[in-house]
Amino acid sequence: VCSSDLIQSTDTDPSTAGNDTIIGADGNANVIAGLGADSVTTGAGSDVIIGDNGTMTFDAAGVLLSISGDARTDAGIATIHAGGGRAVIIGGGAGDDIDSDSVAANNVIIGDGGEATFDTDGSVLTANTSDTGIGGNDDIDIAAGSNHIFGGFGADQIDITSGAGEVVIVGDNGSVDYTVDS
């Protein structure tokens, strides 16, 4: 991402969606898999992944400022494996399998639809689930690090190796907001 950019998936017709396999090498990866039963695997680097449809906004320096992913009832089961490095992942509406080897700070994982915003230093400003009545039974496995994890709707399985820093786990729907003055 070279300048201020918006990356967006606009495919809303499930009949045009395919079951994609996306494999990224080491380095920063920005992936929107789209509808379908997709498989996404990335190498080491900073990974921003949306399992179904959504948007990502970056500043001119390539820093992620916001991400939004939807949960749909016609979504396929996404399998997402992010390599080592920061991970920002939003699954989709089905029972997704999400795992990350990341031990970096400021990981955000949302099992079903949700959104998050970030400061220009990469720290989390807000994060929340957005589709409180749609989602599947997600399996989320995360390595160490500073993590914000939301299972979303459904009977989710969340496994995390505790790391240094802040760890916030919400089994179902919820939000964090670090912009509110106390």
DRENPA-3360 file (N, C-alpha, C; in nm, 2 decimals, always signed):
BEGIN
1 = VCSSDLIQ = +0.09/-0.12/+0.00/+0.00/+0.00/+0.00/+0.09/+0.12/+0.00 ~ +0.08/+0.20/-0.10/+0.18/+0.31/-0.12/+0.12/+0.45/-0.08 ~ -0.01/+0.46/-0.08/-0.07/+0.59/-0.04/-0.19/+0.56/+0.04 ~ -0.26/+0.66/+0.07/-0.39/+0.64/+0.15/-0.48/+0.56/+0.06 ~ -0.51/+0.44/+0.11/-0.59/+0.35/+0.03/-0.70/+0.28/+0.10 ~ -0.80/+0.25/+0.03/-0.92/+0.17/+0.07/-0.92/+0.04/-0.01 ~ -0.91/-0.07/+0.06/-0.93/-0.20/-0.01/-1.06/-0.25/+0.03 ~ -1.14/-0.29/-0.07/-1.28/-0.33/-0.04/-1.32/-0.45/-0.13;
9 = STDTDPST = -1.40/-0.54/-0.08/-1.47/-0.64/-0.15/-1.61/-0.60/-0.18 ~ -1.65/-0.60/-0.30/-1.79/-0.56/-0.34/-1.88/-0.67/-0.38 ~ -1.83/-0.79/-0.39/-1.91/-0.91/-0.43/-2.01/-0.95/-0.33 ~ -2.14/-0.92/-0.36/-2.24/-0.96/-0.26/-2.33/-1.07/-0.31 ~ -2.30/-1.12/-0.43/-2.38/-1.23/-0.49/-2.31/-1.36/-0.47 ~ -2.37/-1.45/-0.38/-2.30/-1.58/-0.35/-2.29/-1.67/-0.47 ~ -2.37/-1.65/-0.57/-2.36/-1.74/-0.69/-2.23/-1.71/-0.77 ~ -2.17/-1.59/-0.75/-2.04/-1.56/-0.82/-1.92/-1.59/-0.74;
17 = AGNDTIIG = -1.94/-1.64/-0.61/-1.83/-1.66/-0.52/-1.78/-1.80/-0.55 ~ -1.65/-1.82/-0.52/-1.58/-1.95/-0.54/-1.52/-1.98/-0.40 ~ -1.47/-2.11/-0.39/-1.40/-2.15/-0.28/-1.25/-2.13/-0.31 ~ -1.20/-2.02/-0.26/-1.06/-1.98/-0.29/-0.96/-2.03/-0.20 ~ -0.84/-2.06/-0.25/-0.72/-2.09/-0.18/-0.62/-1.98/-0.20 ~ -0.58/-1.91/-0.09/-0.49/-1.80/-0.10/-0.37/-1.83/-0.01 ~ -0.25/-1.82/-0.07/-0.13/-1.85/+0.00/-0.03/-1.74/-0.02 ~ +0.01/-1.67/+0.10/+0.10/-1.56/+0.09/+0.23/-1.60/+0.15;
25 = ADGNANVI = +0.34/-1.54/+0.09/+0.47/-1.57/+0.14/+0.50/-1.48/+0.26 ~ +0.62/-1.48/+0.31/+0.66/-1.39/+0.42/+0.65/-1.25/+0.37 ~ +0.62/-1.16/+0.46/+0.59/-1.02/+0.43/+0.45/-0.98/+0.47 ~ +0.42/-0.85/+0.46/+0.29/-0.80/+0.50/+0.19/-0.85/+0.40 ~ +0.07/-0.90/+0.45/-0.03/-0.95/+0.36/-0.16/-0.88/+0.40 ~ -0.23/-0.83/+0.29/-0.37/-0.77/+0.31/-0.46/-0.86/+0.22 ~ -0.55/-0.93/+0.28/-0.63/-1.03/+0.21/-0.78/-1.01/+0.25 ~ -0.87/-1.00/+0.14/-1.01/-1.01/+0.16/-1.05/-1.13/+0.08;
33 = AGLGADSV = -1.09/-1.24/+0.14/-1.11/-1.37/+0.07/-1.24/-1.37/+0.00 ~ -1.34/-1.30/+0.04/-1.47/-1.29/-0.02/-1.56/-1.41/+0.02 ~ -1.68/-1.41/-0.04/-1.77/-1.52/-0.01/-1.72/-1.66/-0.06 ~ -1.77/-1.76/+0.00/-1.72/-1.90/-0.03/-1.65/-1.96/+0.09 ~ -1.62/-2.09/+0.07/-1.54/-2.16/+0.17/-1.40/-2.15/+0.14 ~ -1.33/-2.04/+0.19/-1.20/-2.01/+0.15/-1.09/-2.06/+0.25 ~ -0.97/-2.07/+0.20/-0.85/-2.11/+0.28/-0.75/-2.00/+0.25 ~ -0.70/-1.94/+0.37/-0.60/-1.83/+0.36/-0.49/-1.87/+0.45;
41 = TTGAGSDV = -0.37/-1.87/+0.39/-0.24/-1.90/+0.47/-0.14/-1.79/+0.44 ~ -0.09/-1.73/+0.54/+0.01/-1.62/+0.52/+0.14/-1.66/+0.60 ~ +0.25/-1.61/+0.55/+0.38/-1.63/+0.62/+0.40/-1.52/+0.72 ~ +0.53/-1.51/+0.76/+0.57/-1.41/+0.87/+0.55/-1.27/+0.81 ~ +0.50/-1.18/+0.90/+0.47/-1.04/+0.86/+0.35/-0.99/+0.92 ~ +0.31/-0.87/+0.89/+0.19/-0.81/+0.95/+0.08/-0.85/+0.86 ~ -0.02/-0.92/+0.91/-0.13/-0.97/+0.83/-0.26/-0.91/+0.86 ~ -0.33/-0.86/+0.76/-0.47/-0.81/+0.78/-0.56/-0.89/+0.69;
49 = IIGDNGTM = -0.65/-0.97/+0.75/-0.73/-1.07/+0.67/-0.88/-1.06/+0.71 ~ -0.96/-1.06/+0.60/-1.10/-1.07/+0.62/-1.15/-1.20/+0.55 ~ -1.22/-1.28/+0.62/-1.26/-1.41/+0.57/-1.37/-1.40/+0.47 ~ -1.46/-1.31/+0.48/-1.57/-1.29/+0.38/-1.55/-1.15/+0.31 ~ -1.65/-1.07/+0.31/-1.65/-0.94/+0.25/-1.62/-0.83/+0.36 ~ -1.56/-0.72/+0.31/-1.53/-0.61/+0.40/-1.45/-0.50/+0.34 ~ -1.39/-0.42/+0.43/-1.31/-0.31/+0.39/-1.19/-0.29/+0.48 ~ -1.08/-0.24/+0.43/-0.96/-0.20/+0.50/-0.92/-0.07/+0.46;
57 = TFDAAGVL = -0.88/+0.02/+0.55/-0.84/+0.15/+0.52/-0.70/+0.17/+0.58 ~ -0.61/+0.22/+0.50/-0.47/+0.24/+0.54/-0.43/+0.39/+0.52 ~ -0.34/+0.44/+0.60/-0.29/+0.58/+0.57/-0.18/+0.58/+0.47 ~ -0.13/+0.70/+0.44/-0.03/+0.71/+0.33/+0.10/+0.63/+0.36 ~ +0.13/+0.60/+0.49/+0.25/+0.52/+0.52/+0.22/+0.37/+0.52 ~ +0.09/+0.34/+0.49/+0.06/+0.19/+0.49/+0.01/+0.14/+0.62 ~ -0.01/+0.23/+0.72/-0.06/+0.18/+0.85/-0.21/+0.16/+0.85 ~ -0.25/+0.04/+0.90/-0.40/+0.01/+0.90/-0.47/+0.11/+1.00;
65 = LSISGDAR = -0.57/+0.18/+0.95/-0.65/+0.27/+1.03/-0.78/+0.21/+1.07 ~ -0.84/+0.13/+0.98/-0.97/+0.07/+1.01/-0.99/-0.06/+0.93 ~ -1.07/-0.14/+0.99/-1.11/-0.27/+0.92/-1.25/-0.30/+0.96 ~ -1.33/-0.35/+0.86/-1.47/-0.39/+0.88/-1.50/-0.51/+0.80 ~ -1.55/-0.61/+0.86/-1.59/-0.73/+0.79/-1.73/-0.77/+0.83 ~ -1.81/-0.83/+0.73/-1.94/-0.86/+0.76/-1.96/-1.01/+0.79 ~ -2.07/-1.05/+0.85/-2.11/-1.19/+0.88/-2.24/-1.21/+0.80 ~ -2.24/-1.30/+0.71/-2.36/-1.33/+0.63/-2.40/-1.48/+0.65;
73 = TDAGIATI = -2.53/-1.50/+0.64/-2.58/-1.63/+0.65/-2.54/-1.72/+0.53 ~ -2.51/-1.66/+0.42/-2.47/-1.74/+0.30/-2.32/-1.76/+0.29 ~ -2.24/-1.73/+0.39/-2.10/-1.74/+0.39/-2.05/-1.88/+0.40 ~ -1.94/-1.91/+0.34/-1.88/-2.04/+0.36/-1.78/-2.04/+0.48 ~ -1.74/-2.16/+0.52/-1.65/-2.17/+0.63/-1.51/-2.14/+0.58 ~ -1.45/-2.03/+0.65/-1.31/-1.99/+0.61/-1.21/-2.06/+0.70 ~ -1.10/-2.10/+0.65/-0.99/-2.15/+0.73/-0.88/-2.05/+0.71 ~ -0.84/-1.98/+0.82/-0.74/-1.88/+0.81/-0.62/-1.91/+0.90;
81 = HAGGGRAV = -0.50/-1.91/+0.85/-0.38/-1.93/+0.93/-0.29/-1.82/+0.90 ~ -0.26/-1.73/+1.00/-0.17/-1.62/+0.99/-0.04/-1.66/+1.05 ~ +0.07/-1.63/+0.98/+0.20/-1.67/+1.03/+0.25/-1.57/+1.14 ~ +0.37/-1.58/+1.17/+0.43/-1.49/+1.28/+0.42/-1.34/+1.24 ~ +0.40/-1.26/+1.33/+0.39/-1.11/+1.31/+0.25/-1.07/+1.35 ~ +0.22/-0.94/+1.35/+0.09/-0.89/+1.39/-0.02/-0.95/+1.31 ~ -0.13/-0.98/+1.37/-0.25/-1.03/+1.30/-0.37/-0.95/+1.34 ~ -0.44/-0.91/+1.23/-0.57/-0.85/+1.25/-0.66/-0.93/+1.15;
89 = IIGGGAGD = -0.76/-1.00/+1.21/-0.84/-1.10/+1.14/-0.98/-1.08/+1.18 ~ -1.07/-1.08/+1.07/-1.21/-1.09/+1.09/-1.26/-1.20/+1.01 ~ -1.33/-1.30/+1.08/-1.38/-1.42/+1.01/-1.51/-1.38/+0.93 ~ -1.60/-1.47/+0.92/-1.72/-1.44/+0.85/-1.84/-1.50/+0.92 ~ -1.95/-1.53/+0.85/-2.07/-1.57/+0.91/-2.08/-1.72/+0.94 ~ -1.99/-1.80/+0.89/-1.99/-1.94/+0.92/-1.90/-1.98/+1.03 ~ -1.89/-2.11/+1.07/-1.80/-2.15/+1.17/-1.66/-2.16/+1.12 ~ -1.59/-2.05/+1.14/-1.45/-2.04/+1.08/-1.35/-2.10/+1.17;
97 = DIDSDSVA = -1.24/-2.14/+1.11/-1.12/-2.19/+1.18/-1.01/-2.09/+1.16 ~ -0.97/-2.02/+1.27/-0.88/-1.91/+1.27/-0.76/-1.94/+1.36 ~ -0.64/-1.93/+1.31/-0.53/-1.95/+1.40/-0.41/-1.85/+1.36 ~ -0.33/-1.82/+1.45/-0.22/-1.72/+1.43/-0.10/-1.76/+1.51 ~ +0.02/-1.76/+1.45/+0.14/-1.78/+1.52/+0.20/-1.65/+1.58 ~ +0.12/-1.54/+1.57/+0.17/-1.41/+1.60/+0.20/-1.40/+1.75 ~ +0.31/-1.34/+1.78/+0.35/-1.31/+1.92/+0.37/-1.16/+1.93 ~ +0.33/-1.09/+1.83/+0.34/-0.94/+1.83/+0.23/-0.88/+1.91;
105 = ANNVIIGD = +0.24/-0.75/+1.94/+0.14/-0.68/+2.01/+0.03/-0.63/+1.92 ~ -0.08/-0.60/+1.98/-0.20/-0.54/+1.91/-0.27/-0.63/+1.81 ~ -0.27/-0.76/+1.84/-0.35/-0.85/+1.76/-0.50/-0.83/+1.79 ~ -0.58/-0.83/+1.68/-0.72/-0.82/+1.69/-0.78/-0.94/+1.61 ~ -0.86/-1.02/+1.68/-0.92/-1.14/+1.61/-1.07/-1.13/+1.64 ~ -1.16/-1.13/+1.54/-1.30/-1.13/+1.55/-1.36/-1.25/+1.47 ~ -1.42/-1.34/+1.54/-1.46/-1.46/+1.48/-1.57/-1.44/+1.37 ~ -1.66/-1.36/+1.40/-1.77/-1.33/+1.30/-1.76/-1.18/+1.25;
113 = GGEATFDT = -1.86/-1.12/+1.21/-1.85/-0.98/+1.16/-1.81/-0.89/+1.27 ~ -1.74/-0.78/+1.23/-1.69/-0.69/+1.33/-1.61/-0.58/+1.26 ~ -1.56/-0.49/+1.35/-1.48/-0.38/+1.30/-1.39/-0.33/+1.41 ~ -1.28/-0.26/+1.36/-1.18/-0.21/+1.45/-1.12/-0.09/+1.39 ~ -1.08/+0.00/+1.48/-1.00/+0.12/+1.44/-0.87/+0.13/+1.51 ~ -0.77/+0.19/+1.45/-0.64/+0.19/+1.51/-0.58/+0.33/+1.50 ~ -0.49/+0.36/+1.60/-0.41/+0.49/+1.59/-0.30/+0.47/+1.49 ~ -0.23/+0.58/+1.45/-0.13/+0.57/+1.35/-0.01/+0.50/+1.40;
121 = DGSVLTAN = +0.00/+0.47/+1.53/+0.11/+0.39/+1.59/+0.07/+0.24/+1.59 ~ -0.05/+0.21/+1.54/-0.10/+0.07/+1.53/-0.17/+0.02/+1.66 ~ -0.18/+0.11/+1.76/-0.25/+0.06/+1.88/-0.40/+0.06/+1.85 ~ -0.47/-0.03/+1.92/-0.62/-0.04/+1.91/-0.69/+0.08/+1.97 ~ -0.78/+0.14/+1.89/-0.86/+0.24/+1.95/-1.00/+0.19/+1.99 ~ -1.06/+0.12/+1.89/-1.19/+0.05/+1.92/-1.19/-0.08/+1.85 ~ -1.27/-0.17/+1.90/-1.29/-0.30/+1.83/-1.42/-0.36/+1.88 ~ -1.50/-0.42/+1.79/-1.63/-0.47/+1.83/-1.69/-0.57/+1.73;
129 = TSDTGIGG = -1.78/-0.65/+1.78/-1.85/-0.74/+1.69/-1.96/-0.65/+1.63 ~ -2.01/-0.68/+1.51/-2.11/-0.60/+1.45/-2.24/-0.67/+1.41 ~ -2.23/-0.80/+1.39/-2.35/-0.88/+1.35/-2.39/-0.97/+1.47 ~ -2.46/-0.92/+1.56/-2.48/-0.99/+1.69/-2.57/-1.11/+1.68 ~ -2.64/-1.13/+1.57/-2.73/-1.25/+1.56/-2.69/-1.34/+1.45 ~ -2.57/-1.32/+1.38/-2.53/-1.40/+1.27/-2.39/-1.45/+1.30 ~ -2.36/-1.57/+1.28/-2.23/-1.63/+1.30/-2.23/-1.77/+1.32 ~ -2.11/-1.83/+1.32/-2.10/-1.98/+1.33/-2.02/-2.01/+1.46;
137 = NDDIDIAA = -2.00/-2.14/+1.47/-1.92/-2.19/+1.59/-1.77/-2.19/+1.55 ~ -1.71/-2.08/+1.58/-1.57/-2.06/+1.54/-1.47/-2.13/+1.63 ~ -1.35/-2.17/+1.57/-1.24/-2.23/+1.65/-1.13/-2.13/+1.63 ~ -1.09/-2.06/+1.74/-0.99/-1.96/+1.73/-0.87/-2.00/+1.82 ~ -0.75/-2.01/+1.76/-0.63/-2.05/+1.84/-0.52/-1.95/+1.81 ~ -0.48/-1.88/+1.92/-0.38/-1.77/+1.90/-0.26/-1.79/+1.99 ~ -0.14/-1.76/+1.94/-0.02/-1.77/+2.02/-0.02/-1.66/+2.12 ~ +0.10/-1.62/+2.17/+0.11/-1.52/+2.27/+0.10/-1.38/+2.21;
145 = GSNHIFGG = +0.11/-1.28/+2.30/+0.10/-1.14/+2.25/+0.00/-1.07/+2.32 ~ -0.02/-0.94/+2.28/-0.13/-0.85/+2.33/-0.24/-0.88/+2.24 ~ -0.35/-0.93/+2.29/-0.46/-0.97/+2.21/-0.60/-0.92/+2.25 ~ -0.68/-0.89/+2.15/-0.82/-0.85/+2.16/-0.90/-0.96/+2.08 ~ -0.97/-1.05/+2.14/-1.03/-1.16/+2.07/-1.18/-1.15/+2.10 ~ -1.26/-1.16/+2.00/-1.41/-1.17/+2.01/-1.46/-1.29/+1.94 ~ -1.53/-1.38/+2.01/-1.58/-1.50/+1.94/-1.69/-1.47/+1.85 ~ -1.78/-1.37/+1.89/-1.90/-1.34/+1.81/-2.01/-1.44/+1.84;
153 = FGADQIDI = -2.11/-1.44/+1.76/-2.23/-1.52/+1.77/-2.19/-1.67/+1.76 ~ -2.25/-1.76/+1.84/-2.22/-1.90/+1.82/-2.15/-1.96/+1.94 ~ -2.13/-2.09/+1.94/-2.06/-2.16/+2.04/-1.92/-2.17/+2.00 ~ -1.84/-2.07/+2.04/-1.70/-2.06/+1.99/-1.60/-2.13/+2.08 ~ -1.49/-2.18/+2.03/-1.38/-2.24/+2.10/-1.26/-2.14/+2.09 ~ -1.22/-2.08/+2.20/-1.11/-1.99/+2.19/-0.99/-2.04/+2.28 ~ -0.88/-2.06/+2.22/-0.76/-2.10/+2.29/-0.65/-2.00/+2.27 ~ -0.59/-1.95/+2.38/-0.48/-1.85/+2.37/-0.37/-1.89/+2.46;
161 = TSGAGEVV = -0.25/-1.87/+2.41/-0.13/-1.88/+2.50/-0.10/-1.74/+2.55 ~ -0.12/-1.72/+2.68/-0.10/-1.59/+2.74/+0.03/-1.53/+2.70 ~ +0.03/-1.40/+2.68/+0.15/-1.33/+2.65/+0.17/-1.20/+2.73 ~ +0.27/-1.14/+2.72/+0.29/-1.01/+2.79/+0.20/-0.91/+2.72 ~ +0.15/-0.82/+2.80/+0.06/-0.71/+2.75/-0.08/-0.74/+2.78 ~ -0.17/-0.67/+2.73/-0.31/-0.67/+2.76/-0.37/-0.79/+2.68 ~ -0.46/-0.87/+2.74/-0.53/-0.97/+2.68/-0.68/-0.95/+2.71 ~ -0.76/-0.93/+2.61/-0.90/-0.91/+2.62/-0.97/-1.02/+2.54;
169 = IVGDNGSV = -1.05/-1.11/+2.61/-1.12/-1.21/+2.54/-1.27/-1.20/+2.57 ~ -1.35/-1.19/+2.47/-1.50/-1.18/+2.48/-1.55/-1.30/+2.40 ~ -1.62/-1.39/+2.47/-1.67/-1.52/+2.41/-1.77/-1.50/+2.31 ~ -1.86/-1.40/+2.32/-1.96/-1.37/+2.23/-1.95/-1.23/+2.17 ~ -2.05/-1.15/+2.18/-2.05/-1.02/+2.12/-2.00/-0.92/+2.22 ~ -1.93/-0.81/+2.18/-1.89/-0.71/+2.27/-1.81/-0.60/+2.20 ~ -1.74/-0.52/+2.29/-1.66/-0.41/+2.23/-1.56/-0.36/+2.33 ~ -1.45/-0.30/+2.28/-1.36/-0.22/+2.36/-1.35/-0.08/+2.30;
177 = DYTVDS = -1.33/+0.02/+2.38/-1.32/+0.15/+2.33/-1.21/+0.22/+2.42 ~ -1.10/+0.25/+2.36/-0.99/+0.32/+2.44/-0.99/+0.47/+2.41 ~ -1.09/+0.52/+2.34/-1.10/+0.66/+2.31/-1.17/+0.74/+2.41 ~ -1.24/+0.67/+2.50/-1.33/+0.73/+2.60/-1.24/+0.78/+2.72 ~ -1.25/+0.91/+2.75/-1.17/+0.96/+2.87/-1.24/+0.91/+3.00 ~ -1.15/+0.87/+3.09/-1.21/+0.83/+3.22/-1.21/+0.93/+3.32;
% end
